[in-house]
Each structure stands twice: as C-alpha cells, then as structure tokens.
C-alpha cells in the first residue's frame, strides 16, 4: 500500500504525531511519502518526497494529520482523485479524525485492509454569468455566501431547481452537507444530520425574520443563490479564500459527482463520535 502523508505543521503536536506515524508505517513495511514541501521537516524519516500531483495520483490512501480544517483540505485533494483518506487528530476537536494520536498502533488495520469507508456526499459550487461558468470549487462541509461588505445585512434570493422560493434578509446563507451539519451549520442553529442520510442543508445566518429557519433538501437539489439588490457577494467553500459573485452573476450549488471517502478503522458510529466530540466537551 502506498500512502501520502499530509500534516498541518501549524498545529503544535502535528510534527511529533507525523513522526510517530512514519515509525509505525516503517515497522509495518508500508510504502509512504510526502509532497516536496515537507522535505526539510521529515527527511530523517526515510520517506520519499514527490511533487503533489505525482504523489496523490500514485497513492492508495492519504493520511492527514491535524484538526478538522486540515483533514477537510486533504479530503478534497483525495476525493477529486477518488482516493480514501484517514484523519489523525493533532488538533483540538477533529470531528473528522479516524484515529487519535494515542491510537497509532491501529494503523496495522489500515495496511491489512481491515477498515470500512464512510462515503460522504460533497457539494460542487459554480459561479455563473448566464450559462458560462467563471469559477468553481468543491466542498466537504459547506459553502458560505455573504455580502462583500461583511458588516452589513444583505438581501439574498435563493432558487430551488430554477424556481425561486425565498428572499432572505440576513448576514448570509450557508449551504452544507450532512458532514458539515456538525460544523458552522450547527453553530448557526442548523440541525445535526446523520451523514448516511444524503441531503443538502440551507441555513440563513441571522435572518431578520421570525420564520426563516434551516431547510433540508433531497440530494439531487440544485440551489441557486444571487443578490436581490445587485450587490457583490462572496462565496467560500470549506473556509478557503472566497470567490467573488459580481453583480449579474450567481452561484449554483449541487451534489458533486464524487464522494469523500473517509477510512474508519474503529467501530464507533456517528452517534458515538457526536457524543464523544461534542456532548462531552467542556
């Protein structure tokens, strides 16, 4: 098995956890590598170092080390290449992590193929002018659409399958996957959705209304979002640098053509993880 390691070295514990993973993989006889940018930090591990595309295209699995943001970023890189990913926690919460830093002995199950895959629905976002696509991205958690002037409330029109159904006066709207239902959407008052229930969530952020609440749509829904006032909007996928939706343009959000495949080595289910990571946090 060929494995690519993607650590987030801005996390204080990530370098040590990654070194421990390297030691475990070496003992197991696994073939592992990093992308070139990590050569200085991990040359002592005996790993190979390759350009990003070569490493990811040629691997069998990806191991991401860090918190949820790090794992989500690596999951997008893996998903577009149809590669499975294992998250190892070196952050604070790491809801998406399949292993904690004290569970590296369980990596033997990965090498032996003793694991399952959680296939998580992803979203594709296109920015369009008419029928022309002028920008696009994918997300594992959510797409956030806000006014370019973040401090101001804005009017946002949302259509479902080309039929307009609501205009929100709000700080923005969040379109999320069931995976993202425990992230920003939860903090914004949205429901927790079991990721096995494929669906698309829409949550208005601080709506100036007594009746606007989160909505859950079927997985083949196509949501179109545009400014009701001709203002410039911004859209960010999984918290990355936002793209601009200029006046006369709109964002179209729908189910992606592939899934994010998370490696699950342990037997804990969604409710187990939800309670452990969120209900017991203090």
C-alpha positions as CSV (number, residue, x, y, z in Angstrom):
1,X,0.0,0.0,0.0
2,X,1.3,3.4,-1.0
3,X,0.4,6.2,1.5
4,X,0.8,10.0,1.2
5,X,1.1,11.9,4.5
6,X,-0.3,15.5,4.6
7,X,0.4,17.1,8.0
8,X,-0.6,20.6,9.1
9,X,2.6,21.7,10.8
10,X,1.0,24.9,12.1
11,X,-0.5,22.6,14.8
12,X,1.8,22.3,17.7
13,X,1.5,18.5,18.0
14,X,1.4,17.7,14.3
15,X,5.2,17.1,13.7
16,X,5.5,14.7,16.6
17,X,2.4,12.8,15.6
18,X,3.5,12.6,12.0
19,X,6.9,11.3,13.0
20,X,5.1,8.6,15.1
21,X,3.0,7.6,12.0
22,X,6.2,7.3,10.0
23,X,7.7,5.0,12.5
24,X,4.6,2.8,12.6
25,X,4.3,2.6,8.8
26,X,8.0,1.7,8.5
27,X,7.6,-1.2,11.0
28,X,4.6,-2.4,9.0
29,X,6.5,-2.3,5.8
30,X,4.3,0.3,4.2
31,X,5.4,2.5,1.3
32,X,4.9,6.1,2.3
33,X,5.8,9.6,1.1
34,X,5.3,13.3,1.5
35,X,5.0,16.1,-1.1
36,X,8.2,18.0,-1.7
37,X,7.3,20.9,0.6
38,X,7.9,18.7,3.7
39,X,11.4,17.5,2.8
40,X,13.2,19.6,5.4
41,X,11.0,18.5,8.2
42,X,10.8,14.8,7.5
43,X,13.9,13.8,5.5
44,X,15.1,11.9,8.6
45,X,12.2,9.5,8.4
46,X,13.4,7.8,5.2
47,X,10.2,8.8,3.3
48,X,10.1,9.6,-0.4
49,X,9.3,13.1,-1.5
50,X,7.4,13.8,-4.7
51,X,5.5,16.6,-6.5
52,X,2.0,16.9,-5.2
53,X,0.2,15.6,-8.3
54,X,2.6,12.7,-8.7
55,X,2.3,11.7,-5.0
56,X,-1.5,11.9,-4.9
57,X,-2.2,10.3,-8.3
58,X,0.0,7.4,-7.5
59,X,-1.1,6.6,-3.9
60,X,-3.6,4.1,-2.5
61,X,-4.6,6.3,0.5
62,X,-4.0,9.6,2.2
63,X,-3.3,10.2,5.8
64,X,-4.0,13.8,7.0
65,X,-2.6,15.0,10.4
66,X,-4.2,17.9,12.1
67,X,-7.6,19.3,13.1
68,X,-10.8,19.3,11.1
69,X,-9.7,22.0,8.7
70,X,-6.6,20.1,7.8
71,X,-8.5,16.9,7.3
72,X,-11.2,18.6,5.2
73,X,-8.5,20.3,3.0
74,X,-6.7,16.9,2.4
75,X,-10.1,15.2,1.8
76,X,-10.8,17.5,-1.1
77,X,-7.4,16.7,-2.7
78,X,-8.0,13.0,-2.2
79,X,-11.7,13.0,-3.3
80,X,-11.0,14.5,-6.8
81,X,-8.6,11.6,-7.3
82,X,-11.0,9.0,-5.8
83,X,-8.6,8.2,-3.0
84,X,-9.6,7.3,0.5
85,X,-8.4,9.4,3.4
86,X,-7.6,8.7,7.1
87,X,-7.6,11.7,9.5
88,X,-5.3,11.5,12.6
89,X,-6.1,14.1,15.3
90,X,-3.3,16.6,16.1
91,X,-5.8,19.4,16.8
92,X,-8.4,20.2,19.4
93,X,-11.7,18.7,18.2
94,X,-11.0,16.9,14.9
95,X,-14.5,15.5,14.5
96,X,-13.4,14.0,11.1
97,X,-10.4,12.1,12.6
98,X,-10.5,8.4,12.4
99,X,-7.7,8.0,14.9
100,X,-6.4,9.9,17.9
101,X,-2.7,10.5,18.4
102,X,-2.5,7.6,21.0
103,X,-4.1,5.1,18.6
104,X,-1.3,4.8,16.0
105,X,-0.9,1.1,16.8
106,X,-4.2,0.6,14.9
107,X,-2.5,1.6,11.6
108,X,-1.9,-2.1,11.2
109,X,-5.6,-2.5,10.3
110,X,-5.1,0.1,7.5
111,X,-2.3,-1.9,6.0
112,X,-4.2,-5.2,6.4
113,X,-7.3,-3.7,4.7
114,X,-9.3,-4.2,7.9
115,X,-11.4,-1.0,7.7
116,X,-14.6,0.4,6.2
117,X,-15.2,3.6,4.1
118,X,-17.6,6.3,5.0
119,X,-18.7,7.7,1.7
120,X,-19.7,11.4,2.3
121,X,-21.7,13.5,0.0
122,X,-19.8,16.5,-1.3
123,X,-21.0,19.7,-3.0
124,X,-19.9,21.4,-6.2
125,X,-20.2,25.2,-6.5
126,X,-20.2,27.0,-9.8
127,X,-20.2,30.8,-10.2
128,X,-22.1,31.6,-13.5
129,X,-22.8,34.5,-15.7
130,X,-25.7,33.3,-17.8
131,X,-24.7,29.7,-18.7
132,X,-21.0,30.5,-18.6
133,X,-19.0,29.0,-15.7
134,X,-16.5,31.6,-14.5
135,X,-15.4,29.9,-11.2
136,X,-15.9,26.6,-9.4
137,X,-14.9,24.7,-6.3
138,X,-15.9,21.6,-4.2
139,X,-16.6,21.4,-0.6
140,X,-16.9,18.6,2.1
141,X,-18.5,20.7,4.8
142,X,-20.2,23.9,3.4
143,X,-20.4,26.9,1.1
144,X,-20.8,30.2,2.8
145,X,-22.3,33.1,0.8
146,X,-22.2,36.6,2.3
147,X,-22.2,40.3,1.3
148,X,-18.8,41.6,0.2
149,X,-19.2,44.2,3.0
150,X,-19.2,41.7,5.8
151,X,-20.6,44.1,8.4
152,X,-23.8,44.7,6.5
153,X,-27.0,42.7,6.2
154,X,-28.0,41.8,2.7
155,X,-30.9,40.5,0.7
156,X,-30.2,37.2,-1.0
157,X,-32.5,35.4,-3.4
158,X,-32.4,31.5,-3.4
159,X,-33.9,29.3,-6.1
160,X,-34.6,25.6,-6.0
161,X,-34.3,23.7,-9.3
162,X,-34.7,27.1,-11.2
163,X,-37.8,28.1,-9.2
164,X,-37.3,31.0,-6.7
165,X,-38.7,30.1,-3.3
166,X,-37.3,32.7,-0.9
167,X,-35.5,36.0,-0.4
168,X,-33.6,36.3,2.8
169,X,-32.7,39.5,4.6
170,X,-29.7,38.2,6.5
171,X,-26.0,38.2,7.1
172,X,-25.6,35.4,4.6
173,X,-26.6,31.8,3.8
174,X,-24.8,28.6,4.4
175,X,-25.3,25.5,2.2
176,X,-23.9,22.4,3.8
177,X,-23.6,18.7,3.6
178,X,-24.7,16.3,6.3
179,X,-20.9,16.1,7.2
180,X,-21.0,19.9,7.6
181,X,-24.1,19.8,9.8
182,X,-21.9,19.5,12.9
183,X,-19.7,22.4,11.8
184,X,-20.6,26.0,11.1
185,X,-24.2,25.0,10.4
186,X,-24.6,23.7,13.9
187,X,-23.3,26.9,15.4
188,X,-25.7,28.8,13.2
189,X,-28.7,26.9,14.6
190,X,-29.0,24.2,11.9
191,X,-29.9,20.6,12.6
192,X,-27.5,17.7,13.1
193,X,-28.0,15.3,10.2
194,X,-26.7,11.7,10.1
195,X,-24.2,11.6,7.2
196,X,-25.8,8.4,5.9
197,X,-28.9,10.5,5.2
198,X,-27.8,12.1,1.9
199,X,-29.2,15.6,1.7
200,X,-28.3,19.3,1.3
201,X,-28.9,21.8,4.1
202,X,-29.7,25.5,3.7
203,X,-29.3,27.7,6.8
204,X,-29.8,31.5,6.8
205,X,-27.3,33.4,9.0
206,X,-29.0,35.8,11.5
207,X,-32.1,36.3,9.3
208,X,-34.2,39.4,10.1
209,X,-37.3,37.2,10.4
210,X,-39.4,35.2,12.9
211,X,-40.0,32.3,10.4
212,X,-36.8,31.7,8.4
213,X,-35.1,28.5,9.6
214,X,-32.9,25.8,8.2
215,X,-34.2,23.7,5.4
216,X,-33.2,20.2,4.3
217,X,-33.4,19.3,0.6
218,X,-33.1,16.0,-1.3
219,X,-29.5,15.2,-2.6
220,X,-30.3,16.0,-6.2
221,X,-31.5,19.5,-5.5
222,X,-29.8,22.4,-7.3
223,X,-29.7,25.7,-5.3
224,X,-29.1,29.0,-7.0
225,X,-28.0,32.0,-4.9
226,X,-27.8,35.6,-6.0
227,X,-28.0,39.1,-4.6
228,X,-31.6,40.5,-4.6
229,X,-30.1,44.0,-4.8
230,X,-27.4,43.7,-7.4
231,X,-24.7,43.8,-4.7
232,X,-21.4,41.9,-4.9
233,X,-21.5,38.6,-2.9
234,X,-18.6,36.4,-1.8
235,X,-18.7,32.6,-1.6
236,X,-16.2,30.4,0.4
237,X,-16.0,26.6,0.2
238,X,-14.9,25.0,3.4
239,X,-13.4,28.2,4.7
240,X,-10.9,28.8,1.9
241,X,-10.2,32.1,0.2
242,X,-13.6,33.4,-1.0
243,X,-14.5,33.9,-4.7
244,X,-16.5,36.9,-5.8
245,X,-20.0,36.7,-7.2
246,X,-20.3,40.0,-9.1
247,X,-23.5,41.8,-10.0
248,X,-25.2,39.9,-12.8
249,X,-23.7,36.6,-11.7
250,X,-25.0,33.8,-9.4
251,X,-23.8,30.8,-7.5
252,X,-25.1,27.3,-8.3
253,X,-24.6,24.6,-5.7
254,X,-25.4,21.0,-6.2
255,X,-24.2,17.5,-5.4
256,X,-20.7,16.7,-6.5
257,X,-20.1,13.9,-9.0
258,X,-17.9,12.0,-6.4
259,X,-17.8,11.5,-2.7
260,X,-15.2,12.0,0.1
261,X,-14.2,8.5,1.3
262,X,-13.1,8.5,4.9
263,X,-11.3,5.5,6.3
264,X,-12.9,4.2,9.5
265,X,-10.7,1.7,11.4
266,X,-12.6,1.8,14.7
267,X,-16.1,0.6,15.3
268,X,-17.6,3.8,16.7
269,X,-20.6,5.1,14.8
270,X,-21.8,8.6,14.1
271,X,-23.7,9.0,17.4
272,X,-20.7,7.7,19.4
273,X,-18.4,10.3,17.7
274,X,-21.0,13.0,18.1
275,X,-21.4,12.4,21.8
276,X,-17.7,12.0,22.5
277,X,-16.6,15.1,20.5
278,X,-19.4,17.5,21.2
279,X,-21.6,16.4,24.1
280,X,-18.7,15.7,26.5
281,X,-16.7,18.9,25.6
282,X,-16.3,21.4,28.4
